[in-house]
Amino acid sequence: MESVSKYISGNGTVLGGALVTQREWVDEIRRSEYVNCGMAPSPFNSWLCLLGLETLHLRMVRHRDNAMKIAVFLESHPKIARVNYPGLKSHPQHDLAQKQTNGLYGGLLSFSLKHKSMEKAFTFLNSLQLVIMAIHENTTRSIIMHPPSTNFAELTDEEMEKAQIPKSLIRLSVGIEHVDDLIEDLDQALDKV
């Protein structure tokens, strides 16, 4: 299964997915689920996805390169406690990621602030000028969000602590903008924390 709403379309303008599997399974799904639920994208959305595929490899290289530079920047920043990005040698599963992705780690990373409060996380997020705050990910634009108040909002403080989700956790989907502009924006926002 693959979400075509993310990297494939590239710009977050479509909602859809693709299932790639054995011919027999596709035929069975077509006879049952497809007939009953009508899971077919519009021709225009299909065209947008195909259009996005034309530049997918070029974009993925830029996503990875930008994410790596940002991860290195964040890892050395005094206000950052931890950076999670499989491209970093400090990541506990770096070797596995290298083997499975051939170095194309993608553009998604997370990090947590040394100040562990949600208030400091929101101060940082609200100070960004270029990076967009939203919950979508993997588009040409850089998008940032706060998982403890979105994805994990229903967890208690104790459950978040047990799951090792700090209140200052930030998820960053790195886009293909100029990386220097992105780093400058992150840096000026960190100065406000």
N, C-alpha and C positions, 0 to 999 in steps of 0.2 A: 504494500500500500504506500502511496506517495501523495502528499498534499501538493496539488498543482497551484495552490493559492500562494505558495511561498517562493522558493528559488526558481521554480520552472517558469511561472508567469513573470516573476521578477519585480513586479511593482504593486502587488496587493490589490489589483483591480478585479480579480475573479475569485469565486469561491468554488472549490472543487477538489476532486481527488481521482487518483488512478489506481486500479488494481491490476497488477501484472502477475499472471499465474498460468497454470496449465490450461490448455484448450478445453478440456472436459469441464473444469470448474467454471470457466467463463461461459460456456454453453449452458450449464446448470443455472448460473446466476441470471443469465439472459432469459431463461424460461420462467424463472420464479420471481426473484426480487425485482428485476427490471420491469417485467410486465405489471407487477403489483404496485411498485413504488415509482416507476418512471424516472429512474436515476440517470437522466441524460442531460449533459450540459447544453446550453444554447449554442448554436453555431458560432455566434460572435465570441462567446467565452472560449470556445474551443480554438478559434482563430487566434485570440490573444495569447493562449498558452503555447500554441505552435510558434507564434512570433517570438515569444520569450525564449523558446528553446534555441533559436538561432544564435543567441548571445550568451547562453548559459555558461559555457566553459570560460569565456572571457570574464564574465562577471564573477564566477566562483574564484578565479585566481585573484581578482581585485578584492573580493570579500576577505579571502584568507590573508592576503598581504596586509590589508588595513587592520584586520583583527589582530594579527601577530604584532604589528607595531604598537597598537593600542594596549595589548596585553603586556608587552614589555614596559611601556610607559607606566601603566598602572601598577605593575609589580614593583617598580622602583619608587613609587610615590609614597611619601611618608604618611599620608592620611588613609592609605589602603591597607587593610588587614590581610586580605587574601584575594587571589585572582584564579579563577577556574577557566582554563583554556587548554585543550589537549595539545596545542602546538608548543606550549612552553615546556622546556625540559624539566621544570619543577613539578609539572602535573604528574600525579601518581600513575596515570595510565598513558603517559606520553609514548612509550615504546609500542604499546598495543595500537594506539591511534595512528602512529607512523606506519605500522604494518598494514592496517586496515584501510587507510585513506591515501596512502602514497604521498603524504604530506599536504593533501588538500583538506585542511581541518575545518573549513567553513568559516562563517562569520559570527557565530554565536558564542558569547562568553558571559561569565558572571563574575561579580566581585563584591566584596563587603568592605564597608568603611571601618576604620579603627574605632570611631565613635559608634557604638552599637545601637543607638536609639533610632526609632522610626522618624523622629523629628529631624535629626541630622540628615537622614536619607532624603526626606522631602525637601529640606533646604537645598541639598545638592541638586535634586531633580528639577526643582522649580527655578534654579539658577541657570539651567542650560538654555542656550539661545539657538543653537543649530540642530541639536539632536532632539527628535520628536518624542514626547512621552505618549505612548500608546501600548496596547497589548499585542498587536500583530508583530510578526517577525519575518526575517529573511527577505526583505525587499531591497531595492536599490537605495533607499533612504535609511539612515541610521535611526533606530527606534529603541527607546529605553523604557524600562518599567520596573516596578517594585513588587516582586513576587509575594512577600509577606502580607501585603494588603490587597492582593488580587488572587493569584493562584491558590494561596494558602490562607486566605482570609478567614476561613471557617475553623482553622486549627486554633486551639488554645495556646497560650504562651508556653505551657509545659510540653505540649505536643510539638511545637516548633523547636523548642530546645532539644527534645529527644531526637527529632529528625535532623538536628544540626543545621537549622535554617535561622541564620542571624536576622534580627530585625532590620539591619542595615544592608541586607542583600539586594543587589541591583542586577538586573539582566539587561545586557546590551546586545542588540542585533546590529552588527556593524555593516553599514552600507558601502557604497562605492564612491562616496564623495572624496574630496582630497583629504588624505589622512592628516595632514598638518592642521587643517581647519577643525577636524574632529578632535584632535589632541588639544588644540588651543581651547576649544569649548569645554572639554572635560576638565582641563586644568583650571580655567577661570571659575568653574562651578565648584571645584574642590577647594579653591581658595576661600569660598564663602562658608565652608563647614568648620 
